Amino acid sequence: MAEKTYQVIVRGRFAPLGDVQRAALLARADEHEVFGAKFTEEGTVTYERSLLAFTFRCLIPATEDDGEAVVIRRAEAMAAAAVAELGADHRDLRSVATDLDDIKIRRRARP
């Protein structure tokens, strides 16, 4: 079966945080700023110091038979695991998946 790759963005909110969780997330906030965001197979989590919401970006390999719903479920499971690894819980996940084959690159016209 042919492989496809999806670029997925999962957005969510942190579940209510305790003082210890909040302090731990703030201590690592610089490691998770938006400028460090990358689409990788492991995924990256970014969040702001307000600790309200987070974004998880990842690449999900899939077969031709895998639908977008399957890809999104995988990405959301990865996002939940990544947030749990940070010592927090999540809620309100929303995701967008894009098949990399569908991305068109527009080249600039040369003078």
N, C-alpha and C positions, 0 to 999 in steps of 0.2 A: 504494500500500500504506500502511496505517495505521502510524504510528510508535508505538513503545512506548519507555519508558525504564526501565532497570534500575539499581538502586543496588547496587553490588558492593563487598564487603570482601574484600581479598586479604591473607592473613597468610602470612608467610614468615620464614625465618631468613637471616641473613647467612652467606655462605660464609666460610671462614676468612680473617681479615683480617690484613694486614701492618701493621707499625708506622705507616707513612705513611698507609695507608687509615684506620686507627683514629684517628690524630690529626686527619685531615681531617674525619671524621664527628663526632668530639667537638667540633671547632671550630664546626660548624654545628648541633649538637644542639638549641640553643634555638629555631632556626627550624623544627624538626621535632618539637616536643613535641605531645602528644596534644590540648592545648587549641587548637591551630591546625588540627586535622583538619576537613576539609570534603568533602562530596560534590560534586565538580565534574567537568565533562567532561575536564579535563586530569588530574585526580586529585591527591591529596596523600599524601605519605609521612610517616609518623610513626615514631619509634623512641625507645627509652630509652637512657640513657648506658651501660648494660651492653653495648650493641651485639650482643645476641644475636639479637633478632628485630625485625621491622618490620611495619607495617600500611599498606596502600595502600587508599584509599577513592576511588571514582569513580562517575560516572554514565555509562552506556553506552546510547546510542540504538540501537534495533533495529527491525526490521520484524516483522510478525506471523509471518513464516516463520522468523525466527531463533529457534532454541531456546536454552534456558538454557546448554547446553554451548558454543554459539558465543559467547554473551555472556561467559562465564567465560574462554574462550580469549583473547578480545580484552582483557579486564581484566588477565589474567595477563601478557600481552605488554606492556601498558602499565606494569604494576608492575615487570617485569624491566628495561624501558627506564629507568624512573625511578630504580631502584636503581643501574643502571649509570651514569647521569648523576651520581650521588653519588660514583662511583668505587669501587663495590663490586660483588660478585656475590651471587647468591641461591641458595637451595635450599629444598626442602620447602614449596612453595606449597600453600595450602588456601584455597578461595574459597567465598563464599556470595553468591548473587544474589537480589534481591527485585524483582519487577515493581512499580513504583510504583503501578500501578492496583490492586494487591492490598492496599495499606496502608490500613487503616481508621483514621480519626481519631475518637477518642471525645471527645465534648464533655462538659464538666462540667455537671452540673445546677445551675441557678441557684436560690438560696434564695428 
